[in-house]
């Protein structure tokens, strides 16, 4: 029960990595607020957690809208009394070259992946300050560590998350508010299905990693659990690559 007594808000929590983080955090004792725009899926995950005897609610949240963020955080605090953990997990990916990327696609990717992290962090910090500290976990990508030939817009947005996380860590560490980024490699999620179109592509991609498999959402969730827990109380501004060794080359 590594998160007993803590309250966590997880964006993009309706499926994939976010849903697995919500399940694991709840099993470890946290009260969980699942936030997403996929209402049916999000309600299902919250109900599943509740049926297991744990505490979770679902709220609709478009992470690009400051008014929705304010309401989400108000709901979290009014329901569970405080906010200790924020996992900025929501994200979008598109495949395109620089020359073929429409302006509206660039804006969408950065609004969700980077602006959403900024808004969530900005509005969560006052509540974490009231709680005496907190942990902000921003889900970036290995594409935020190195360039990506498949999606330069996505890579740019995730690179922004990486450095914004460090700025947050520097500004708020003295208040007991920590900020760290996780950098997943290829993970078996609905978003990952956009990357590999068939089983052959998946097998080839796995073979290129030192650990020769595609990651699963649990791999990311356990990294997030460590950063959310008091076990990582001396960790802030760090980058945790969970990628089967991909970024070691």
Secondary structure, DSSP 8 states (H G I E B T S, - for coil): -TTTT-EEEEETTTSHHHHHHHHHHHHTT-EEEEEES-HHHHHHHHHHHHHTT--EEEEE--TT-HHHHHHHHHHHHHHHS---EEEE-------B-TTT--HHHHHHHHIIIIIHHHHHHHHHHHHHHHHT-EEEEEE--GGGTS--SSBHHHHHHHHHHHHHHHHHHHHHGGGTEEEEEEEE-SBSSTTGGGT--SHHHHHHHHHTSSS-S-B-HHHHHHHHHHHHSGGGTT--S-EEEESTTGGG-
